[in-house]
Amino acid sequence: METANHNVEQLHHFSCAVCGKWWTIGDAPVEKTDWHCPWCGEMNNYESVN
């Protein structure tokens, strides 16, 4: 029997301060604090994405 593989993914959930919609990014870089909202395109700053 072959050995199966698995991976762990950390999901980061963001909410836009302008339009209020949310989105998720898997394994987002923790150092990055500025993100564009994929819904309205506005730049958002997040103090901590941990």
Residue pairs with C-beta under 8 A, 6 or more apart in sequence:
9 26
9 27
10 26
10 27
10 28
11 24
11 25
11 26
12 24
12 25
12 26
12 28
12 49
13 22
13 23
13 24
14 22
14 23
14 24
14 25
14 35
14 37
14 44
14 46
14 49
15 21
15 22
16 22
16 23
16 37
16 39
16 40
16 42
16 44
17 42
17 44
18 37
18 40
18 42
18 44
19 37
19 39
19 40
19 42
21 37
21 39
21 40
23 37
23 38
23 39
25 35
28 49
30 49
30 50
32 49
33 45
33 46
33 47
33 48
33 49
34 43
34 44
34 45
34 46
35 43
35 44
35 46
36 42
36 43
36 44
37 43
37 44
